[in-house]
Amino acid sequence: MLARRLALTLRMGAIVFALSALALIAAPEFFLEFLKIEKDESGYAEEIIWAMRMIGVCLLIASVMMPLVAAFAPERALRQVGVLMVGICSLLTLLTFLTPAPWGIGKVVYLLVGAFFTVGYVYGLRGRRRHS
């Protein structure tokens, strides 16, 4: 059961990462506006747009690897990945909270998504512990 819960959470996270990655690659300005990141008179700097696209590529890599881990990793490896993902999701949630932007729907949505996955991984890790 533990393996099923963690695998399901990994697969759902992969979908969210893939959608975010595609949005970041295709339309980074939309994502920046969604989070209410400040821009100057001429718009967003090319450097931040480039950085957002690079983040999208990194998320795309993660979104490809997560279902592979869910499908082929043994239970012990899934537990280890689950522990790592609790930390990663918590950090993403904290960084979203600390985003130097005003509060808006985008910030709240990303906080809720991050918190949802943190709780999902913690729930997935509950269960019988095996020493294998």
Secondary structure, 3 states (H helix, E strand, C coil): CHHHHHHHHHHHHHHHHHHHHHHHHHCHHHHHHHCCCCCECCECCHHHHHHHHHHHHHHHHHHHHHHHHHHHCCHHHHHHHHHHHHHHHHHHHHHHHCCCCCCCHHHHHHHHHHHHHHHHHHHHHCCCCCCC
